[in-house]
């Protein structure tokens, strides 16, 4: 029992001292939970979908036809665009994406927004 008392006392003192503010000027404890980056021009980089999230050039959303969908995709960096079919308000197109991948793009004809995209190959090759 005598060996446990000094150990318990040392642990209690350590816990107590660990919660006290630093007593010496210039001595700071590292508080990782309250860390904030220093002020400055730190902005997050573009995300992985940045080329596809770029706003279309020209007018804002609205009803579009196949030609307007092709112009909208080419303004966003797509190339080699071909219209596959139109079903109701949905336009299905194939194009080379801004990174060179071959994609199938679904454009909502009512709003002009890209509502779906699937990678089907790279460049001129299809998977």
Secondary structure, DSSP 8 states (H G I E B T S, - for coil): -HHHHHHHHHHHHHHHHHHS---STT-----GGG----SSS------TTHHHHS--SSS-S----HHHHHHHHHHTT-EEEEEEEEETTEEEEEEE-TTSEEEEEEEETTT--EEEEEEEEETTEE-
